[in-house]
Amino acid sequence: MTTSNLSKIKPKLRTTGQVTGNFGRPKTKAGSNTNLGLSDKPKGAIKVTREKDYINRLYDALDVTDDPKLKKFLTFEIKKYLIKTNQWSN
């Protein structure tokens, strides 16, 4: 029986070629975004609903809906607001 030398072959250390690990594509560094939180829209163009208006809309929707999933969401959101403003009591 002849002995095999296959188990004695060490794999070559890979020091050349592309650095992969991104499903075959070369790895790239993400570009820096220095404009985080800034917008190019003119002032006043973005409408943000005030919290008080949002809560009033939640109460209105709670009065009208029959959907149990929606009722659960509405009560959860209202409870969250009441806890945040120290108005919640068990």
Backbone as CSV, one residue per row, in Angstrom:
resi,resn,N_x,N_y,N_z,CA_x,CA_y,CA_z,C_x,C_y,C_z
1,MET,0.835,-1.169,0.000,0.000,0.000,0.000,0.883,1.236,0.000
2,THR,0.546,2.193,-0.878,1.354,3.403,-0.951,0.764,4.454,-0.026
3,THR,1.600,5.248,0.536,1.126,6.310,1.431,0.910,7.573,0.617
4,SER,-0.078,8.329,1.019,-0.419,9.544,0.298,0.212,10.744,0.975
5,ASN,0.652,11.676,0.170,1.219,12.913,0.691,0.189,14.061,0.715
6,LEU,-1.059,13.778,0.357,-2.058,14.825,0.271,-2.300,15.499,1.618
7,SER,-2.243,14.731,2.690,-2.503,15.325,4.001,-1.344,16.205,4.460
8,LYS,-0.200,16.070,3.818,0.964,16.854,4.218,1.060,18.186,3.480
9,ILE,0.210,18.391,2.452,0.264,19.628,1.681,-0.431,20.718,2.462
10,LYS,0.291,21.787,2.727,-0.290,22.919,3.448,-0.819,23.926,2.434
11,PRO,-2.010,24.499,2.692,-2.517,25.506,1.764,-1.655,26.755,1.804
12,LYS,-1.495,27.365,0.641,-0.674,28.556,0.529,-1.389,29.724,1.195
13,LEU,-0.663,30.517,1.951,-1.223,31.708,2.571,-1.525,32.721,1.478
14,ARG,-2.769,33.158,1.436,-3.183,34.045,0.355,-2.800,35.477,0.681
15,THR,-1.834,35.993,-0.056,-1.377,37.365,0.175,-1.596,38.251,-1.034
16,THR,-2.140,37.684,-2.101,-2.363,38.477,-3.307,-3.820,38.340,-3.727
17,GLY,-4.264,39.209,-4.605,-5.626,39.154,-5.106,-6.539,40.084,-4.333
18,GLN,-7.807,40.078,-4.715,-8.773,40.961,-4.085,-9.144,40.472,-2.695
19,VAL,-9.399,41.419,-1.824,-9.894,41.090,-0.501,-11.400,40.949,-0.634
20,THR,-11.899,39.742,-0.413,-13.333,39.524,-0.563,-13.927,39.143,0.786
21,GLY,-15.155,38.801,0.797,-15.876,38.504,2.012,-17.230,39.175,1.911
22,ASN,-17.482,39.783,0.763,-18.736,40.462,0.508,-19.420,39.763,-0.665
23,PHE,-19.582,38.444,-0.534,-20.197,37.604,-1.558,-19.515,37.762,-2.914
24,GLY,-18.183,37.748,-2.908,-17.424,37.791,-4.147,-17.079,39.180,-4.626
25,ARG,-17.784,40.198,-4.117,-17.457,41.566,-4.512,-16.312,42.075,-3.656
26,PRO,-15.534,43.009,-4.177,-14.478,43.576,-3.352,-15.080,44.378,-2.202
27,LYS,-14.418,44.341,-1.070,-14.896,45.114,0.076,-14.674,46.597,-0.185
28,THR,-15.640,47.390,0.201,-15.513,48.836,0.049,-15.879,49.499,1.354
29,LYS,-15.273,50.631,1.587,-15.610,51.405,2.773,-16.758,52.334,2.421
30,ALA,-17.663,52.500,3.367,-18.812,53.378,3.130,-18.342,54.826,3.128
31,GLY,-18.927,55.604,2.248,-18.604,57.022,2.198,-19.187,57.741,3.395
32,SER,-18.560,58.772,3.843,-19.068,59.494,5.001,-20.156,60.457,4.563
33,ASN,-21.223,60.484,5.324,-22.318,61.394,5.049,-22.268,62.494,6.097
34,THR,-21.826,63.660,5.697,-21.666,64.753,6.657,-22.923,65.592,6.772
35,ASN,-23.945,65.283,5.989,-25.175,66.065,6.019,-26.282,65.364,6.799
36,LEU,-25.931,64.599,7.811,-26.944,63.898,8.573,-27.827,64.896,9.310
37,GLY,-29.116,64.717,9.182,-30.059,65.579,9.879,-30.321,66.901,9.185
38,LEU,-29.635,67.179,8.109,-29.837,68.428,7.392,-30.706,68.165,6.167
39,SER,-31.481,69.142,5.789,-32.362,69.001,4.642,-32.171,70.189,3.715
40,ASP,-32.382,69.953,2.443,-32.277,71.047,1.482,-33.651,71.647,1.185
41,LYS,-34.691,71.216,1.919,-36.030,71.786,1.721,-36.110,73.146,2.395
42,PRO,-36.899,74.048,1.832,-37.023,75.374,2.454,-37.718,75.280,3.814
43,LYS,-37.423,76.231,4.654,-37.969,76.227,6.005,-39.491,76.320,5.939
44,GLY,-40.163,75.499,6.696,-41.612,75.484,6.711,-42.228,74.520,5.708
45,ALA,-41.415,73.869,4.885,-41.955,72.959,3.877,-42.294,71.594,4.484
46,ILE,-41.669,71.261,5.586,-41.911,69.978,6.232,-42.891,70.200,7.378
47,LYS,-44.035,69.509,7.326,-45.040,69.658,8.372,-44.872,68.519,9.374
48,VAL,-44.754,68.874,10.631,-44.634,67.898,11.700,-45.864,68.043,12.585
49,THR,-46.549,66.920,12.809,-47.744,66.944,13.637,-47.343,67.107,15.098
50,ARG,-48.010,68.041,15.770,-47.734,68.223,17.191,-48.283,67.034,17.963
51,GLU,-47.667,66.761,19.083,-48.024,65.584,19.871,-49.468,65.663,20.361
52,LYS,-49.902,66.845,20.744,-51.266,67.026,21.241,-52.289,66.712,20.148
53,ASP,-52.006,67.157,18.916,-52.896,66.865,17.792,-52.934,65.364,17.493
54,TYR,-51.764,64.722,17.599,-51.661,63.285,17.355,-52.509,62.511,18.365
55,ILE,-52.422,62.887,19.634,-53.182,62.206,20.680,-54.683,62.415,20.469
56,ASN,-55.081,63.623,20.076,-56.492,63.877,19.794,-56.996,63.005,18.647
57,ARG,-56.165,62.834,17.637,-56.536,61.970,16.512,-56.633,60.510,16.951
58,LEU,-55.752,60.096,17.880,-55.827,58.728,18.399,-57.135,58.501,19.144
59,TYR,-57.521,59.464,19.993,-58.779,59.352,20.731,-59.970,59.305,19.774
60,ASP,-59.955,60.143,18.733,-61.044,60.140,17.755,-61.147,58.793,17.038
61,ALA,-60.006,58.242,16.673,-59.997,56.953,15.985,-60.463,55.842,16.910
62,LEU,-60.131,55.937,18.194,-60.540,54.923,19.165,-62.060,54.909,19.323
63,ASP,-62.675,56.072,19.249,-64.134,56.152,19.367,-64.839,55.535,18.159
64,VAL,-64.230,55.592,17.003,-64.894,55.202,15.759,-64.662,53.739,15.386
65,THR,-63.503,53.181,15.698,-63.111,51.879,15.146,-63.758,50.701,15.875
66,ASP,-63.906,49.602,15.129,-64.372,48.330,15.684,-63.301,47.248,15.570
67,ASP,-62.196,47.576,14.919,-61.114,46.617,14.683,-60.333,46.397,15.981
68,PRO,-60.289,45.149,16.490,-59.590,44.909,17.766,-58.080,45.170,17.695
69,LYS,-57.483,44.891,16.537,-56.043,45.120,16.392,-55.726,46.618,16.445
70,LEU,-56.556,47.410,15.785,-56.370,48.857,15.788,-56.640,49.436,17.172
71,LYS,-57.662,48.914,17.858,-57.959,49.378,19.222,-56.781,49.114,20.152
72,LYS,-56.169,47.949,20.010,-55.014,47.595,20.842,-53.868,48.580,20.595
73,PHE,-53.612,48.881,19.323,-52.545,49.826,18.991,-52.849,51.211,19.553
74,LEU,-54.092,51.668,19.372,-54.464,53.012,19.831,-54.349,53.127,21.344
75,THR,-54.834,52.130,22.065,-54.736,52.193,23.533,-53.288,52.144,23.984
76,PHE,-52.466,51.367,23.289,-51.045,51.293,23.642,-50.371,52.654,23.446
77,GLU,-50.657,53.308,22.310,-50.051,54.616,22.029,-50.530,55.678,23.017
78,ILE,-51.821,55.659,23.340,-52.356,56.628,24.303,-51.751,56.394,25.672
79,LYS,-51.640,55.123,26.065,-51.036,54.787,27.364,-49.583,55.260,27.417
80,LYS,-48.865,55.063,26.324,-47.463,55.491,26.263,-47.348,57.002,26.481
81,TYR,-48.250,57.740,25.842,-48.245,59.201,25.982,-48.593,59.604,27.416
82,LEU,-49.610,58.973,27.992,-50.022,59.314,29.348,-48.928,58.981,30.380
83,ILE,-48.222,57.903,30.188,-47.117,57.550,31.082,-45.992,58.577,30.947
84,LYS,-45.732,58.976,29.709,-44.658,59.942,29.462,-44.963,61.305,30.103
85,THR,-46.229,61.673,30.118,-46.604,62.978,30.673,-47.065,62.886,32.128
86,ASN,-46.845,61.745,32.765,-47.175,61.526,34.177,-48.671,61.662,34.461
87,GLN,-49.512,61.229,33.539,-50.944,61.293,33.716,-51.568,59.902,33.867
88,TRP,-50.761,58.857,33.787,-51.278,57.501,33.817,-51.469,57.038,35.248
89,SER,-52.625,56.442,35.507,-52.870,55.824,36.830,-53.616,54.525,36.589
90,ASN,-53.206,53.497,37.309,-53.822,52.172,37.126,-55.167,52.131,37.712
